[in-house]
Amino acid sequence: MTGGLLWGLTGLALLDSVNAATIWIVIVILLGAKRPAPTGWAFMLGAAASFLAFALLFYFGLGFADSVLDGFALWLRRVLFAGLAVALVVMGVRRLRPRERKGYTLPAWVNARSALPFGVLATVGDLPNAFPMVLAVERLIDADIAAPAAVAVLVGYTLVYALPAALILAAGLAFNAELREQLQSMLSGRTTGTAGPSPKAAAACFAGAAASLAVLFLWVG
């Protein structure tokens, strides 16, 4: 485990932690749940546990596939960067058009008892966006890291992934009255009305797609 690899995995974990879906659900729980503390923490436990379970499943599954099929990890890396480039281009095109914002509401069946499986469902539904985690697992396998060390790294990765949402939840519970109005205003501004075109955001997406293709052709090969 080199310092460069560890810093790279930390960067991927920080990128993964900016998870809009999980963060918005935590805010909705703070604003709408009858018992926000147990509901919020149960949701976070379900989200983090399912994320770690998927990461471990992918790690051992990819390790087995790479041992059976020579070059499998290399092809996966190519697919990842090509897929990321396509996804960023699609996002960029969408940012050039007005779009109706989607509202976030807490399902009526979510409570302190059902929040844990709700966290699992939310995480599973967001797995198509887990590019950083998939790339982190591929990096661990490519570096031939021992399984116990890789598992420990993935546990740490999951903690970093869950940290922003957990901090928002803790702050919201500690300063509920002071933060409620700000959170409600932030939620309404992001989930109601129509978002206009954003050329700057589109340009950032296209630049990211170009960078992904550059990595694919110049580094991955």
C-alpha positions in Angstrom: 0.0 0.0 0.0 1.8 3.1 -1.3 1.2 6.6 -0.2 0.2 7.6 -3.8 -2.4 4.8 -3.9 -3.8 5.7 -0.5 -4.1 9.4 -1.5 -5.7 8.4 -4.8 -8.3 6.2 -3.0 -9.0 9.0 -0.5 -9.7 11.4 -3.4 -12.1 8.9 -4.9 -13.8 8.5 -1.5 -14.2 12.2 -1.1 -15.6 12.4 -4.6 -18.0 9.6 -3.8 -19.1 11.3 -0.6 -20.6 14.3 -2.5 -23.6 12.1 -2.9 -26.6 14.4 -3.6 -29.2 11.7 -3.2 -28.1 10.6 0.3 -27.6 14.2 1.5 -31.0 15.3 0.3 -32.7 12.3 1.8 -31.1 13.2 5.2 -32.3 16.8 4.9 -35.8 15.5 4.1 -35.7 13.2 7.1 -34.6 16.2 9.3 -37.5 18.3 8.0 -40.3 15.7 7.7 -39.8 12.7 9.9 -41.7 12.4 13.2 -38.6 11.1 14.9 -35.7 12.5 12.9 -32.9 11.2 15.2 -33.7 7.4 15.1 -35.0 7.6 11.5 -31.9 9.5 10.3 -29.4 7.3 12.0 -31.1 4.1 10.9 -31.2 5.4 7.3 -27.4 6.2 7.5 -26.7 2.7 8.9 -28.6 1.1 6.1 -27.0 3.3 3.4 -23.4 2.8 4.7 -23.8 -1.0 5.4 -25.3 -1.7 1.9 -22.6 0.5 0.3 -19.8 -1.5 2.1 -21.5 -4.8 1.2 -21.6 -3.9 -2.4 -18.0 -2.7 -2.4 -16.8 -6.0 -0.8 -19.0 -8.0 -3.1 -17.6 -6.2 -6.1 -14.0 -6.5 -4.8 -14.1 -10.3 -4.3 -16.1 -10.8 -7.5 -13.8 -8.7 -9.6 -10.7 -10.4 -8.0 -12.1 -13.8 -8.9 -13.0 -12.7 -12.5 -9.6 -11.2 -13.0 -7.9 -14.5 -11.9 -10.0 -16.5 -14.3 -10.1 -14.1 -17.2 -6.8 -12.6 -18.1 -7.0 -8.9 -18.7 -10.5 -8.5 -17.2 -9.6 -5.6 -14.9 -8.0 -3.7 -17.9 -11.2 -4.0 -19.9 -13.2 -3.0 -16.9 -11.0 0.1 -16.6 -11.6 0.9 -20.2 -15.4 0.5 -19.8 -15.4 2.7 -16.7 -13.6 5.7 -18.3 -15.6 5.4 -21.6 -18.8 5.2 -19.6 -17.9 8.1 -17.5 -17.1 10.2 -20.6 -20.5 9.3 -22.1 -22.3 10.1 -18.8 -20.6 13.5 -18.5 -21.5 14.4 -22.1 -25.2 13.5 -21.4 -25.1 15.6 -18.2 -23.6 18.5 -20.2 -26.2 18.4 -22.9 -28.9 18.4 -20.2 -27.4 21.4 -18.5 -27.8 23.3 -21.8 -31.6 22.9 -21.6 -34.2 24.1 -19.1 -35.3 21.2 -16.9 -38.0 20.7 -14.3 -36.6 20.2 -10.8 -37.7 17.0 -9.1 -39.1 17.4 -5.6 -37.9 15.3 -2.6 -40.5 14.0 -0.3 -40.3 11.4 2.5 -42.4 8.3 1.7 -45.2 7.9 4.2 -44.0 4.4 5.2 -40.5 5.6 6.3 -40.2 5.7 10.1 -37.6 4.8 12.7 -38.2 1.0 12.0 -38.3 1.1 8.2 -35.5 3.7 7.7 -32.8 1.1 7.6 -34.2 -0.9 4.7 -35.0 2.5 3.1 -31.3 3.3 3.3 -30.5 0.1 1.6 -33.0 0.8 -1.2 -31.7 4.3 -1.7 -28.1 3.1 -1.9 -29.0 0.3 -4.4 -30.9 2.8 -6.5 -27.9 5.1 -6.6 -25.3 2.4 -7.5 -25.2 3.4 -11.2 -23.5 6.6 -10.0 -20.8 4.7 -8.0 -18.0 5.2 -10.6 -15.5 6.3 -8.0 -16.0 3.2 -5.8 -15.8 0.8 -8.8 -12.5 2.5 -9.8 -11.2 2.3 -6.3 -11.8 -1.4 -6.2 -10.2 -1.8 -9.5 -7.1 0.1 -8.2 -6.9 -2.2 -5.2 -6.9 -5.3 -7.3 -4.5 -3.9 -9.9 -2.1 -3.0 -7.0 -2.3 -6.6 -5.8 -3.2 -5.5 -2.2 -3.7 -8.3 0.3 -7.4 -9.0 1.0 -7.3 -8.1 4.7 -5.7 -4.7 3.9 -8.1 -4.1 1.0 -11.1 -4.8 3.2 -9.8 -2.4 5.8 -9.4 0.3 3.1 -12.9 -0.3 1.8 -14.3 0.1 5.4 -12.4 3.4 5.6 -13.6 4.4 2.1 -17.2 3.8 3.3 -16.7 5.9 6.4 -15.5 8.8 4.2 -18.4 8.2 1.8 -20.9 8.5 4.6 -19.2 11.4 6.4 -20.9 14.5 4.8 -24.4 13.1 5.2 -23.7 12.0 8.8 -22.3 15.5 9.7 -25.4 17.2 8.2 -27.6 14.8 10.2 -25.7 15.4 13.4 -25.7 19.2 12.9 -29.4 19.2 12.0 -30.3 17.3 15.2 -28.1 19.4 17.4 -29.3 22.8 16.0 -32.7 21.8 14.6 -34.5 25.0 15.3 -31.7 27.2 13.9 -31.1 25.1 10.8 -34.7 24.1 9.9 -35.5 27.3 8.0 -32.2 27.3 6.1 -32.5 23.7 5.2 -36.1 24.2 4.1 -35.1 27.2 1.9 -32.2 25.2 0.4 -34.5 22.2 -0.3 -37.2 24.4 -1.9 -34.7 26.2 -4.0 -33.2 22.9 -5.4 -36.4 20.9 -5.8 -39.1 23.3 -7.1 -39.5 25.3 -10.2 -37.5 25.1 -13.4 -33.8 25.3 -13.7 -32.5 27.4 -16.5 -29.7 26.4 -18.9 -26.2 26.5 -17.3 -23.4 26.9 -19.9 -20.7 26.9 -17.2 -21.9 23.6 -15.7 -22.2 22.1 -19.2 -18.7 23.3 -20.0 -17.4 21.6 -16.8 -19.1 18.4 -17.8 -17.6 18.4 -21.3 -14.2 19.2 -19.9 -14.6 16.2 -17.5 -15.6 14.0 -20.4 -12.5 15.1 -22.4 -10.3 14.4 -19.4 -11.8 11.0 -19.0 -11.1 10.2 -22.7 -7.6 11.5 -22.3 -7.0 9.2 -19.4 -8.5 6.3 -21.4 -6.3 6.7 -24.4 -3.1 8.0 -22.8 -2.9 6.1 -19.6 -5.3 3.1 -19.7 -4.5 2.2 -23.3 
